[in-house]
């Protein structure tokens, strides 16, 4: 069974975007970056991914500097290459250009010691869509609560 440790999650993405598809990708990191992630020093709130030259790149993710790293430390917001199959990159690049979608990271975690990121193919929600989503979620909770009390 794979051991998964949550490092960072983008909870705001679930509110701001309509998620069409999800995908797990590896991340190409330096030594001080993975050590910093293990110490929970990462944020993906402002991050996004974009295909470039047949590769998928993650921009805007902040991985804090590793304190004992000295002169070998990394740039906290450098672009990071995502490890995906060429076919997956082509499919998502086509969806981005043809359907006007965006790739946003949903969560960052360590799976058996390697850094993984869950990406979502998303479209931004309008304000009224956000209100509808909240109303639907609250209605579903009310229904579930009523059924739970009824079954007692």
MOJOUR-V748423 format. One line per field, one symbol per residue. phi: phi as a letter, one per 20 degrees, with the letter a starting at -180 (. if undefined). Layout:
phi->???
//
This chain:
phi->.feddfdbcdffffeeceeebcbecececeffffffffeldbbcfeebcbfblmcddddnfddgfegfflfefeffdffcfeecfgfffffffffffedmecdcfebcbddlndfccedceccfeegfffffffffffffffffffffffff
//
